[in-house]
Amino acid sequence: MAYLRATEGTDGRRAYAVCSPVDGSALPSFDVANAQDVADAIGRAREAQRQWGATPVKERAALMQRLLDTLLERKDEVMARLTAETGRPAMDTLLIEIFASCDVINYYGRRASRILADRKVGMHLLRMKKAKVVYKPLGVVAVISPWNGPLILSLNPTVMAVLAGNAVVLKPSEVTPEAGRIVAELFAAAGFPKDLVQTVLGDGETGAALVNGGVDKVTFTGSVATGRKIGEACGRNLIPCTLELGGKDPMIVLEDADMVRAAGGAVFGGMMNTGQFCMGIERVYVLRPVADEFIAKVVARVSELEYGRDYGPFIFDKQCATVERQVDDAVRAGATVLVGGKRDGDTYLPTVITGVNHSMDLMSQETFGPVLPIVVVDSVDEAVRLANDSQYGLCASVWTQDTERGERIGRLIQAGSVMINETSMIYGALELPFGGVKASGLGQTHGEDGLRAYCHAFPILTDRFGLREESVWYPYTEEKTNSMMKALKVIWGSPLRRLM
Ligand code: NAD
């Protein structure tokens, strides 16, 4: 069954028919927005942003509370629409999409006035001046999102960009257009100005038109291959971009880890959202002395997972072939499947596999499915070396009862962030910066800097005392040169430098 089928649309546009991963029933189809449609949306957004950018942050934030109310009022309808589109168990949708969206809206809504307030800056040298930094909106932000967390990965950047005074044109994945429609509907129903948040539906062609359509920033979440194209386009257009890309997150299990927690964490981190999770655990390195116990516990827990309750079909059917190929190739090369290891209708059985190595795609490429490959290692050094032997660097985790040692080891891992005895939670820790290194991305979101990244930090420097002349202005004279030489000695060649 194909969830997405190309068809003909209106006025010569291409179109897609979409069907539900749940039962194959037809969902609303859509025309692919062409370059003119995108240009029109950007034009309307720019118009709407003019007034919005001048609206006090407090008023913008007040509307965010209405957005939260609107989402809560409509949560059943939103959940039903997301479930039809993704086929996920209710708990995945609640946790990843609804709960996380509520938190983002409320967290940033409540703090935006403080985070975006003009900031006075004391001068270390130019004490005759006063200075402040003002956070000016950028204008129109393009948000381009993937299919694996279609609501949160569209809504989160949109909320931040809008709070910062921008308009947003959102291009959701063609696989999950309904989530994109929901975002625009929620903002409209909450009373945000018309055209401030618009959704354009389409595929890569629509996304490329948006990136090249004169927007002021691009926030992209998706694959490394598309991220590179977007990074190149933004470089050409000289606009900032944030790229949240794929991952192959390693988990290191030390000898002294709590085996129950480590096994539970491995299964949750590897199987959540049926493994379609950028920061899901995709590689496990366990120290030999505890390997048998850990593996047995993981296998037992994976064997208990139930279709429909704990995992579902693939959100995008094509993903199943990737997972199947990686596991089959690994088995052909000598790996051993302990549980699962095969397709089951529209899904892939939750799988634990050992005997794997880094020459296999299963260990070097993103899998994005419910598969936990486990490698037994003889030392922490070996675990760290293998964890770092990857093009990716999104997140990582270390499991041990000695959390200081865990932190020391965690610092050695080339990743955007590390968790100790924890998995998956860091995207929800809004206080912390989130983003990958290496091929996993460029730039970071979340935290105070994440919100400010939707602004231009605009410094204003003002002369304080209104002197008619500055000592260094023209004409240059010998006297001025001499006093500059003296100042050099007094300030930098004396203990005074400590005050600078
Ligand atoms: P994808 O790159 O195929 O598509 C993502 C979006 O980009 C879609 O909306 C698509 O239509 C659009 N697009 C495609 N080509 C484009 C182009 N040339 N110009 C502009 N837009 C274009 O990714 P996907 O398969 O939808 O998503 C899965 C990937 O996303 C995985 O690799 C996953 O790890 C990653 N991801 C990363 C994070 C993170 O925070 N780091 C979060 C979730 C998903």
Residues whose N, C-alpha, C, O or C-beta is under 5 A from the ligand:
A	BS01	NAD	I144 S145 P146 W147 K171 P172 S173 E174 G202 D203 G204 G207 A208 T221 G222 S223 V224 T226 K229 E244 L245 G246 G247 C278 S440
